[in-house]
Amino acid sequence: MTIRTVKRYLLGASLLCLVPFVQVRGEGSRTWDKLWSLPAIGVPIIVHSPETNWGFGAGVQGYFKLPDSEHTSIVYGDGCYTLNKQYYISAGGTLYFGGDTPWFLRFKGSFRDYPDTYYGVGNTVTEERLHGVPYTSQRGAAHIEAQLYLPANWSIGPLFDFTHEKIKKWENEKMGECGNEKIVNIMWSLGVVTQYDTRDTLYYPHNGLFFKASAAHYEPALGSTARMTHLQADLRQFISLPKNIIFAWQFKTEWALSDNVESIPFQMLPTLGGQDLVRGVRQNMFRDNVMMALQAEFRFPLWNFLRLHAFAGIGDVYNTDHWRWATPKIGYGLGLRIGINDAHINIRLDVARNNIYKNWNTWDSYAFYITATEAF
């Protein structure tokens, strides 16, 4: 989903509406990183775009510890319905299990009948890409990974990924006739994932390293539309500075490899932008079979449970068959964090700008995000 369709929240209205959704358990202590002691947090969703008209929904996240586990588990769900009779729902979480052989399970499932925008493939800025081609996506997806803890802060395990998608209301003859539904892809994959984690906390680290790498293969013999191998690596570091300031940085790369890159469904190609990676750039605006991005932020304490974030990111997409250099995509901005519980979960409000649109007085230059998870 694009920033215009899903994540352009009305920040002021959402924040004012937040309190009625919050369920408070106990008084809690008013330290810098905790406003209330909460088992769950609810966030209203208000969205508007040319593709959706007005949309309204809600999301909720719950936090708890399973027996003998050192880590806080999280589950979430959200949904939105628009005046154009379109909707999405999703649910997922991470469960941490203790005992003699500790392990954890990540899962996510979603379904949507929702507008999206096709901006083409590649990293150059063209007039077509600035506007895109609207279409409606009917998509179901599921992702599951289970990892067993190993010595020295490592873990490893299998992963499974599934996507089934139809598109409709295309306005581009190349992608399908307008008004006809068409199955774009059915993709199944099996793979392996490993990670190294020395972070002091999971959701708002002050110190430590995090590294995650995965490899998954999509095979027509398993029912996939196309043959593809997906590789991903994610490296993060968190450093405590004087006066309770935190410096954090992340490098992430994704590779979608195939004998015929053009056979890969465009929805499966790596992309940057959105609420987590190079904030300020529209999600899915730049796609190709290789993505590389670097971002960093300073996290400053303000008062009690409030923090200020200053962030910037740079990255781009490339094609392994036709490697082309282009101006890197840049996003930067400021954010406010409101601490809500002992697990260091924050309400996140970010305002970001990109370098794609040169004019400062156009809304396309900016992006607004409100959520209850950190970008990284």
ABEGO torsion letter per residue (X at the ends): XBAAAAABBBAAAAAAAAAAABBBBEAEBBBAABABBBABBBBBBBBBBAAAEBBBBBBBBBBBBBBGBABBBBBBBBBBBBAAGBBBBBBBEBBBBBEABBBBBBBBBBBBBBBBBBAEBEABBBAAAAAEBBBBBBBBBBBBBBBBBBBGGBBBEBBBBBBBBBBBGBABAAAEBBGBBBBABBBBBBBBBBBBBABABAABBABEBBBBBBBBBBBAAAGBABBBBBBBBBBBBBBBBBGGBBBBBBBBBBBBBBABAAABBAAABBBBEEAABGBGBBBGABBBABBBBBBBBBBBBABEABBBBBBBBBBBBBBAABBBBBBBBBBBEBBBBBBABAAGBBBBBBBBBBAABABAABAAABBBBBBABBAX
